[in-house]
Amino acid sequence: MSYVDGFILAVPKEKLDDYKRIATEAGEVWKEHGALAYVECYGDDVPYGELTSFPRAVLAKEDEITVFSWIVYESREARDAINAKVMADPRIKMDMDSMPFDGKRMIYGGFRPFVEL
């Protein structure tokens, strides 16, 4: 059974092209180090809910778009090894202050699939 890292974040609409560039570069590095899939999606039909929603979860502002992403690995062990390689890779700069989004509002975590079809 595979392993998945998931992410939700809010990106200012004016910085979406910058985010896409960074995400593409990062995805290439993750795949090079062994990730099975790397996917970044921006909200197309994601209403701001009254109680809960993707935009509400990251406190998205009017001028921001919600991004939903995931990385698929062969296993949790593979994920841990791949992420160690990625974090040591000089092409990856994880300085949240230079990112085109507010990293404090990003939600992320690792997930064990229980249904894979």
N, C-alpha and C positions, 0 to 999 in steps of 0.2 A: 504494500500500500504506500502511496506517495506521501509527501509532506508539503504543506503550503504556507507561505508567509503572505499575509494580507495587509493592505494599507488603505486608508481613506484620508484624504487631505483636501484642503481648500487652496486653490491657486488663483491669484488675481488674474482676471481675464487678460489684462495688458501684458502679463508675463507668461502666458500659456505657451507661446513659441519657445521661450527660453526653457521652460520646464520640459517641453517635448524634446528639445535638443539634449538636455541633460539626461532625461529618461532613456532616450535611444542609446546614448553612450554607455550609461550604466547597464542597460539590458544586454548590450554586446559583451560587457565584461562578465556579468553573471553567467551568461550562456557559455562563454569561453571557459569559465571555471567549472562548468558542469550542470548548471540549472537546466531543467528540461523545458521550461516555458517561462517567459517573462511577458506580462501583459499590463498595459497602462490604458485606462479608459477615462474619458471625461464625461460628465453628466449630460445626457441628452433629454431624458424624461425623468427628472429627479425633483419632484416638488418639495418645497419646504413644508414639512408636516406641522400640524398643530401641536403634537406631543413629541413624536419621534420622526426622524428621517435622516438620510445621509447628510444633507447640508446642515441640519440642526446639530448632528453629532460632532461636526468639526467647526461649529459656529460660523458657517460661511456667511460672508457679507454680500450685499447686493452686487458688488463688483467682482465677486469671486465665483469660480466654477468648482464643483466637487469632482475630485479625481478618485477613482477606485482602481486599485492595482493588486496584482498577485504574482508570486514567483512559485513555480512548482519544482520540487526536488524528488529524487528517487526515494529518499527516506529522511528522517530527522537527523540521523548521523551524517548523511550526505550534505544536508543543509548546513549543519554546523561546520563541517570541513570546508564547504564552498564559501560560506560567509567569512570564515577566517582568511581564506585566500583573497576574497574580494576586498576585505578591509585592509589587507597588507598591500594591495595593488596600488601603485602610485597614480594610476589614472583615476582612481576614485577619491574624491575629496568630500568628506562628510562634515564639512563645516556648515552647520545649520544657519549661521549668520549670513552666509553668502548664497543660500538657496533662494529661489524665486517664490517661496511660500513660507508661511509661519510654521516652523517645525514643532512648536509647542502645541499646536492644534491637530497634529497628525496622530491618527490612531493606527496601531499596528500590532500584529501578534502572529504567532505560529499556530497552525491548525493541523490536526490529524483527521484526514478524511475518513468517514465511516460508510459512505456510499460512493463508488466510482463505477460508472457505466460506460 
